[in-house]
Amino acid sequence: MDPGEEAQRKPLIVPAEDARDLGVDARPSRQRPPRGWEGRITHAVGSAIRYWRERRQMTTRELEEATSQLGQTISRAVITNLENQRRDAVSLAEVLVLAAALDVSPILLIAPVGREPKVEILPGVEVTPWESRGWVHGALAAKYANFSNERWTESNRVLYLYEVHRNLIRRYHQMVAALRVELESDELSIDSAGRRVEDAVKMQRERQRAYLQAMVQSLAKLREHRELISAEGFLVPELPPDVTIDQFVLQGGILRAVGSVVAEDSEAIPPLFNELRRQLDRRLGHDDASPD
């Protein structure tokens, strides 16, 4: 419905804080009972919009302007009618745009976590707001009529695969960070003559090798997992710019590139691995080492 038509069909109930801004007299909100479950869930969304707007200390004019900046204007009339529970339906587009304009997660306009004890996510199905959040995120199943755990689990497969993918990238970043610390700190014990203690050198080299092996293994697992995602017919997620899944192996303590990477072409090996390999080779006494 066009916002102008809505304003004409329903008298505008104006919050007191916006009355002067709108050039009209403020009147108390006239709320009416919702029409069915859709009306009840819409009223809950409207209540959340008001809560977050007031928490942000925004007027309805400011909220309208914020939606305009996002490329989809939601008028003060629509906002006011939603907040005052005078609409029985709210679109997904309105929820997304208003959430962005308020700088909140869209789920918080649907699931009033921390504000209400229960939310009616489906007709006659009440759960806690936290449980409704889990349902939307795919983390928790809602026990509604004709619920099929088999189909629910099957549909969540892609969420599981993407979550594993995210954790593998996180593991890789952790290993890279740990290896960088080892290579940059070089905190080795010094004897009275200023010579490095051989045991300390050996221990540090072992830690470096362990981190490097873990880094290479995380890349191998990531590559295999991406192949699994593709094999199951899903779109493979984009990789962060600092992550490559080209295969690397340790041979004699030296990081070498194999497989799709042309070992003789130094430009084919990402700069990070060039840096790590040079430093590790130098620490391990392979100053003259070069790729096969």
Beta strands, then each sheet from edge to edge (+ up, - down):
strand 1: 119-122
strand 2: 125-127
strand 3: 248-251
strand 4: 254-257
sheet 1: 1+ 2-
sheet 2: 3+ 4-
end
